[in-house]
């Protein structure tokens, strides 16, 4: 793996400074607004809940370990974050279809409805933030942000000797 001095040798330091500054500003603004959307559903679901519900919706029922691994966090963190989702009826626990001793988590009907309500609100916010952008600019930004997040995840995983943490 290249060292940080190798990575900055061929890149303009001023460009990297501008990038890290914009990432810091983005993180602050995202936390301030919590990118929670617009309308009645604005800020009505925290980031952890949204990401957990979204993963269960996209991947289907799964156990805590699989959910934790897929999210790059520790099982105890998932257990702690899922508990209020189960208590509120957004997630249900079910017996694993192949191993009756194991438990899987799945999105409930209420969870599907709530997730769609939040997604609709967040979609409206993204439309508002990017209303002056072309579809090509939105697509390019989404592609680059996805790539940035994947690279950040890879770097973070490589710097964490014990695996994912909370």
N, C-alpha and C positions, 0 to 999 in steps of 0.2 A: 504494500500500500504506500503511495507517495506520502511524503511528509508535508506538513503545512507550508514549509518554505519552498518545496518543489511545486506545490499547487499555485503559489502566488508569483513564481518567477516569470511566467509568461502572461500574466494578467495585470492590467493597469491597477495599481493599488487604489487610485482614486475611484475607479469603477467598483472595486470590492468594498471600499468605504461607503460609497453611495448605496450599494446593494444592502449591506448590513444595516445601514441607517433606515432604509425603507422597510426592511423586514421588522426592525424594532418598532417603527411607527405603525406598521400594519398590525403587529401583535398588540400594541397598546390600544389602537382603535377597535380591533376585533374584540378585545376584552371589555372595552367601554360599552360598545353596542351589543356585545356578545353575539354579534351577527345573528340576532334572534329573529329577524324578519320584521314585518310591518303588520299593522292591524291588531286585532284582539289577541292573536297568538304570539305577538312579539315578546321575546325574552321569557316565554312560558315553559321552556324546557332547557335544562342545562346541557352543556356540551357533552359530558360523559353519557347522560341518558340518551341524547340524540344519536351519538355514535354507536352505542350498544344496540338501540332499537333498529337503527339503519342496517347494521351488520346482520342482525337476526332476520330482518326483512329480505336482505339480498342473498344471504347464505342459507337460510332456513334453520330449523332447529339444530342445536348443538349443545355439547357439554361446556362446562365452565372452562376446562383446560383448552379446548379448541377455540373458544371465544377469546380467551386471554392471549393465546398464541397468535391468532389472526389480528388482534389489535395491538400486539407488541407490548402488552402489560402483564402484570403478574396475576395469578389466579385469585389471590386474596383480595386484590383490588377489584377484580370483576365481581367476586362474591359480595363485597361491600357495596358496589355500585348497583348491582342487580336487585339487592334486597328491597329497596323502596319501589322499584319497578314491579316486582312481584306483589308487594303489599298494596300497590295502587291498581293492580289488575291489568297493567300494560304488558306484562310478561307472565307466562305460566310455566310451571314445572310439569314435565311429563315423564313417564317411564320410557327409557330407550327401547325402540322397537326390537332390537336384536339382543339386548342385554337387560333383562328386567330389573337388575340390581342398579343399573346406572340411571341417572336423571339427565334429561336434556331440557334446555330452556327454549321456549318458543314465543313468538309474538302472539298475543291474544287478539281477538277481534277489536277490542277496545284499543289495544296498542297500535294496530294497523290504522285505525281511524285517527288516533291522536298523532301518529307519525305523519300521516298525510296532511293533517291540519298544519302542523309545524313546517313541513316541506313546502306547502303552498305559500305560507307566510315568508319563508326564507327565499323562495323563488321570486316572490314579489320584490323583496329587498334587493336581490341580485339584479333584477330587471331595472330597478330604480337607480342603483349605483352605476350600472353600465348602459343607461339609456342613450348616451351619446356615442356609444361604441357600435361598430359594425358587427355583424355575426362573425366575420372572420377574426376580428380583434377579440371577441369573447372566446372563440374557439382557441385562438393562439394563447391567450392568457390561461385558459383552463388547462391546455396541454403543458405549458411551461410550469404552472403551479403544481400540477400533478407530478411532473418530473422532479421539481424542487422538493416536494414532500417525500417522494420515494428516495431521493438521494439523501435527504436529511435522516430518514428512517434507517437507511443502510449505514450511514456514518455513525449514527447514535448506537446502533446495534454492535458495530465493530468496536466501539469505545467502551462498551459495557461488558466486562469479562464474565459476569455471572448470568447473562441473558437479560430478558426484559424485566423492567421494574415499573413500579407505579410512579 
